[in-house]
Amino acid sequence: MKVYKFGGASVNSADAVRNMAQIVQKHLESEPLVVVVSAMGKTTNLLEKLVPGAAKVEDTTVFRQQLEEYHRSIATALMPGNMEVQHKIDALLADLDHLCATLPPNVEHYNYNYDQVVSHGELLSTTIIATYLNSLGINTLWADARQLIKTDSHYREGRVDWSATEKEIKNLELRIKGSCHVILTQGFIGGTANGQTTTLGREGSDYTAAILAYCLDAESVTIWKDVPGFLNADPKFFNDTVKINQIPYNEAIELAYYGASVIHPKTVKPIQNKNIPLYIRSFITPDSEGSAVGNYHTISPETPLYIFKNDQILLSILPRDYSFIAEDNLQVIFGLLNELGIRVNLMQNSALSFSICVDNNPQRIGVLIERLKSMFRVRYNENLQLITIRYYTQQVIDRIVAGRPILLEQRSRTTEQIIVPCK
C-alpha cells in the first residue's frame, strides 16, 4: 500500500484536480491507494479570517462568499449538473455558519475555535474530490481523518495518540480490504476521544501522510509538489536552485526542523522508524524522478542549502535584578512556551539574558510577552529574517547577509544560523 499527499497548490482549480485525478488513476494497483488532500489553494488563509476571536476585520461576509463561490465553481466545472456534490457543500457550509455564529469570540477560546472552523477547508476539498473520482469510475472511499487520527486536546498542535490512531486505521483497513481503489482523507486534521476537531499544526498534511504510512506499514509516501523535488533553496528567492536527489532521514529531519518548507517538521520521524521511503515529486511533470528521502549515508549532491524564515521576532529575556539567568528561570520560560504552543526556532543564552527567535504569531506572542513581563525584563525586535545555511562557506554567508546587521549568530561545523532585519 502506498500513500500519496496532494497539497493545496495541486488542487487549486478544476484543471488542477483533473491533473491530480490523472496521477491517481495512473498509479492504481491491486491494493488501495491512500490519498491525503489539503484544503484547496489558499482556503486556509480565507477560513482564518472567519474564526471567532480572530483579529477584527470590517466585514467577514465577503470572505464567506468567496469561500462558497470558489468551491462551488470548482465542483460545477468538474461535475456539471451534479447536485449530490452541491448538497454536500451545502451541509458543510451550514455547519461552518453555525460554528461561526455560536463559538465564543474571545482570545481564550481562539485555538479551539480555529480548529473547528479552519478544518472545513480539508472537508470541502476532499468531499468535492472524492465525488469527482467516483464519477470517473475510480471507486473512492471518503474517510474522515477526525475518526482516524486521534489526538489530545492541544488545539492547533494536536499531539497524536499513536495506539488509538493505529487501532482506528487498522480497523479501517480491515473493513475496506478489496472494496475500493482509493481511500481519500483529509490532511492537517484529527479528533479527540470525545469528538472535538483538532489540527496538527500549520501545513500538517505531510505529517498526516506519515502517520497513515506508519500505521499501515506502507510501501512508500509520495508528496506531490509544484517543484521538481527537494531543492537546495526556495525558487522564489533563487534562480539557480539545485535539486537534491537523495537525502538521508537524519538530514531531512534537520532541514525540516530549520524550516525547509517542502517537508513538515514532524513528517520524517514516523517513516524513519519503519524505514519507509519518502518521495518528493512534481505534479506539473509527474513522470520526472523527483527526490528521495531514505536510508542513505550522505546527501547527494552535497551543496549549500538555504532556508529563510521571515516575520520572525527576537525576544531577549533578562532577570529584573540583574542576576544570572539560571535553570529556574529557564524552567519558567520553557513552561510558558509549552503552554502557549510556541516553537523556538533559535535560542541563545548569556550570563544575564536568554534570547529566543520565534514566528511572530500575534495571538500567541502578545500573551507570551505580557506573561514574561510580570517576571522578567523583556526586549524584542520585530520584522526579522532567520537564515539557515547548511554546508556554508564564509563567501556564501557574506553574499546572503548582503551587509545587513547581524542581530544574532550561531555556527556549528555544518550549519550557520543568522538573524538579520528583513530586506
Residue pairs with C-beta under 8 A, 6 or more apart in sequence:
1 31
1 32
1 33
1 34
1 216
1 217
1 218
1 219
2 27
2 29
2 31
2 33
2 34
2 218
2 219
2 220
2 221
2 222
3 34
3 35
3 36
3 209
3 212
3 213
3 216
3 218
3 220
3 221
3 222
4 23
4 24
4 27
4 33
4 34
4 35
4 36
4 209
4 221
4 222
4 224
5 35
5 36
5 37
5 38
5 187
5 205
5 206
5 208
5 209
5 221
5 222
5 223
5 224
6 20
6 35
6 36
6 37
6 38
6 224
6 283
7 38
7 187
7 205
7 223
7 224
7 225
8 38
8 39
8 40
8 41
8 42
8 43
8 44
9 16
9 41
9 225
9 226
10 16
10 19
10 20
10 224
10 225
10 226
10 283
11 17
11 20
11 37
11 38
11 40
11 41
11 125
11 129
12 40
12 41
12 42
13 41
13 74
14 73
14 74
14 77
14 78
16 283
17 74
17 78
17 128
17 129
17 132
18 78
19 283
20 129
20 224
20 283
21 129
21 132
21 133
21 136
21 138
23 224
23 283
23 286
24 33
24 35
24 133
24 138
24 182
25 136
25 138
26 286
27 33
28 138
28 181
28 182
32 141
32 176
32 180
32 181
32 182
32 183
33 181
33 182
33 183
34 182
34 183
34 185
34 212
34 213
34 216
34 218
35 182
35 183
35 184
35 185
36 185
36 186
36 187
36 205
36 208
36 209
36 212
37 122
37 125
37 126
37 129
37 184
37 185
37 186
37 187
37 205
38 44
38 121
38 122
38 125
38 187
38 188
38 205
39 47
39 121
39 122
39 124
39 125
39 188
40 70
40 71
40 74
40 121
40 124
40 125
40 128
41 70
43 67
43 70
43 71
43 121
43 124
43 125
44 118
44 121
44 202
46 63
46 66
46 67
46 70
46 121
47 67
47 117
47 118
47 120
47 121
48 54
48 114
48 118
49 57
49 60
49 63
50 60
50 63
50 64
50 67
50 96
50 100
50 117
51 110
51 113
51 114
51 117
51 118
52 99
52 100
52 103
52 104
52 105
52 109
52 113
52 117
53 103
53 104
53 105
53 106
53 107
53 109
53 110
53 113
54 110
55 362
57 63
60 100
64 97
64 100
67 93
68 89
68 93
71 89
71 124
71 125
71 128
72 86
72 89
74 128
75 82
75 85
75 86
75 89
75 128
75 131
75 132
76 86
78 128
78 132
78 135
79 85
79 131
79 132
79 135
82 131
82 135
84 131
85 127
85 128
85 131
85 132
88 127
88 131
89 124
89 127
89 128
92 120
92 123
92 124
92 127
95 120
96 117
96 120
99 113
99 116
99 117
100 117
103 109
103 112
103 113
103 116
103 117
104 113
105 113
107 363
107 367
110 363
111 155
111 156
111 341
112 155
112 196
114 155
114 156
114 199
115 155
115 156
115 158
115 189
115 196
115 197
115 198
115 199
116 196
116 197
118 199
119 146
119 186
119 188
119 189
119 197
119 199
122 145
122 186
122 187
122 188
122 189
122 205
123 186
123 189
125 186
126 142
126 184
126 185
126 186
127 142
129 184
130 140
130 141
130 142
130 184
133 140
133 182
133 184
134 140
138 181
138 182
139 179
139 180
139 181
139 182
140 180
140 181
140 182
140 183
140 184
141 176
141 179
141 180
141 182
141 183
141 184
142 184
142 185
143 172
143 183
143 184
143 185
144 185
144 186
145 185
145 186
145 187
145 189
145 190
145 191
145 208
146 186
146 189
146 190
146 191
146 195
146 197
147 168
147 191
148 165
148 168
148 169
148 172
148 185
148 190
148 212
149 158
149 160
149 165
149 168
149 189
149 190
149 191
149 200
149 208
149 211
150 160
150 161
150 164
150 165
150 168
150 190
150 191
150 192
150 193
151 158
151 159
151 160
151 161
151 190
151 191
151 192
151 198
151 200
152 158
152 159
152 161
152 192
152 198
153 192
153 196
153 198
154 198
154 341
155 198
155 199
156 198
156 199
156 201
156 341
157 199
157 200
157 201
157 341
158 190
158 192
158 198
158 199
158 200
158 201
160 190
160 200
160 211
161 193
164 193
165 211
165 215
166 214
166 215
169 212
169 215
169 216
170 215
170 216
172 183
173 216
176 183
185 208
185 212
186 205
186 208
187 204
187 205
187 206
187 207
187 208
187 209
188 199
188 200
188 203
188 204
188 205
188 208
189 197
189 198
189 199
189 200
189 208
190 197
190 198
190 199
190 200
190 208
191 197
191 198
192 198
200 207
200 208
200 266
201 207
201 264
201 266
203 261
203 264
204 264
204 266
205 264
206 223
206 263
206 264
206 267
207 264
207 266
207 267
209 221
209 223
209 267
210 221
210 266
210 267
210 268
210 269
210 270
210 271
210 278
211 270
212 218
213 220
213 221
213 270
213 271
213 274
213 276
214 270
214 271
214 273
214 274
214 276
217 274
217 276
218 276
219 276
220 276
220 277
220 278
220 279
221 271
221 276
221 277
221 278
221 279
222 278
222 279
222 280
222 281
223 262
223 263
223 278
223 279
223 280
223 281
224 281
224 282
224 283
224 286
225 262
225 280
225 281
225 282
225 283
226 282
226 283
226 284
227 235
227 262
227 280
227 282
228 243
228 282
228 285
228 288
228 290
229 243
229 244
229 245
229 280
229 281
229 282
229 288
229 289
229 290
229 291
230 243
230 244
230 247
230 260
230 262
230 263
230 280
230 291
230 293
231 241
231 242
231 243
231 244
231 262
232 241
232 242
232 243
232 244
232 303
232 304
232 305
232 306
233 241
233 242
233 305
233 306
233 307
234 241
234 261
234 306
234 308
235 241
237 306
237 308
238 306
242 301
242 303
243 291
244 291
244 299
244 300
244 301
244 303
244 305
245 289
245 291
245 292
245 300
245 301
246 291
246 292
246 294
246 296
246 298
246 299
246 300
247 255
247 291
247 292
247 293
247 294
247 296
247 299
248 293
248 294
248 295
248 296
248 297
248 298
248 299
249 268
249 271
249 272
249 293
249 294
249 295
251 299
252 263
252 268
252 278
252 293
253 265
253 268
253 269
253 272
254 390
254 415
255 263
255 305
255 307
255 390
256 263
256 264
256 265
256 266
256 267
256 268
257 265
258 307
258 345
258 388
258 390
258 415
258 417
259 307
259 308
259 309
259 345
259 386
259 388
260 305
260 307
262 280
263 278
263 280
263 293
267 278
268 278
268 293
271 277
271 278
275 294
275 295
277 292
277 293
277 294
278 292
278 293
278 294
279 290
279 291
279 292
279 293
280 290
280 291
280 292
280 293
281 288
281 289
281 290
281 291
282 288
282 290
302 391
303 391
304 389
304 390
304 391
304 392
304 393
304 396
305 389
305 390
305 391
306 387
306 388
306 389
306 390
306 400
307 387
307 388
307 389
307 390
308 385
308 386
308 387
308 388
309 345
309 359
309 385
309 386
309 387
309 388
310 385
310 422
311 359
311 360
311 383
311 384
311 422
312 345
312 357
312 358
312 359
312 360
312 384
312 385
312 386
312 419
313 357
313 358
313 359
313 360
313 365
313 380
313 381
313 382
313 384
314 355
314 356
314 357
314 380
314 381
314 384
314 407
314 408
314 419
315 355
315 356
315 357
315 358
315 368
315 369
315 372
315 378
315 379
315 380
316 353
316 354
316 355
316 378
316 379
316 380
317 325
317 329
317 333
317 353
317 354
317 355
317 356
317 372
317 376
317 377
317 378
318 325
318 352
318 353
318 354
318 376
318 377
318 378
318 379
319 325
319 329
319 352
319 376
319 377
320 375
320 376
320 377
322 352
324 351
324 352
325 349
325 350
325 351
325 352
325 353
325 354
329 354
329 376
330 349
330 354
332 375
333 354
333 356
333 372
336 368
336 371
336 372
337 343
337 344
337 356
337 368
340 364
340 367
340 368
341 364
342 358
342 359
342 361
342 364
342 365
342 368
343 358
343 359
344 356
344 357
344 358
345 357
345 358
345 359
345 386
346 356
346 357
346 386
346 408
346 410
346 417
346 419
347 354
347 355
347 356
347 357
348 354
348 355
348 408
348 410
349 355
355 408
357 384
357 386
357 408
357 419
358 365
360 382
369 378
369 380
372 378
381 407
383 421
383 422
384 407
384 419
384 420
384 421
384 422
385 419
385 420
385 421
385 422
385 423
386 417
386 418
386 419
387 400
387 401
387 416
387 417
387 418
387 419
387 420
388 415
388 416
388 417
389 396
389 397
389 400
389 415
389 416
389 417
389 418
390 414
390 415
391 414
392 411
392 414
392 415
392 416
397 416
397 418
400 418
401 418
401 420
402 423
404 420
404 421
404 423
405 420
405 421
406 418
406 419
406 420
407 419
407 420
407 421
408 418
408 419
409 416
409 417
409 418
409 419
410 416
410 417
411 417
